[in-house]
């Protein structure tokens, strides 16, 4: 059964939005232009939550998702690690759809 995550407009363009209490079972959405992705908030290398502050999942340039624990950088569109100790690993993507102006987890 689908679960409503939030309104699409709640995720800022060129930004991110986290959901849950920061445990490894939570998710975050990231939006860049027309691209929207939802990932589990868990670093594949360290196993810790990625964000250093609530809703802060992007590096300063807003070009990559960054792990606050060790600075690994992840491609926004694929979740693949492009820099850092977890090269060859990826963030866990979460299935979703946009329906009626909202993001729904599948």
Helices and strands as residue ranges (DSSP letters): E 3-7, G 8-10, E 15-19, E 27-32, E 35-40, E 64-66, E 73-75, E 81-83, E 96-99, E 102-105
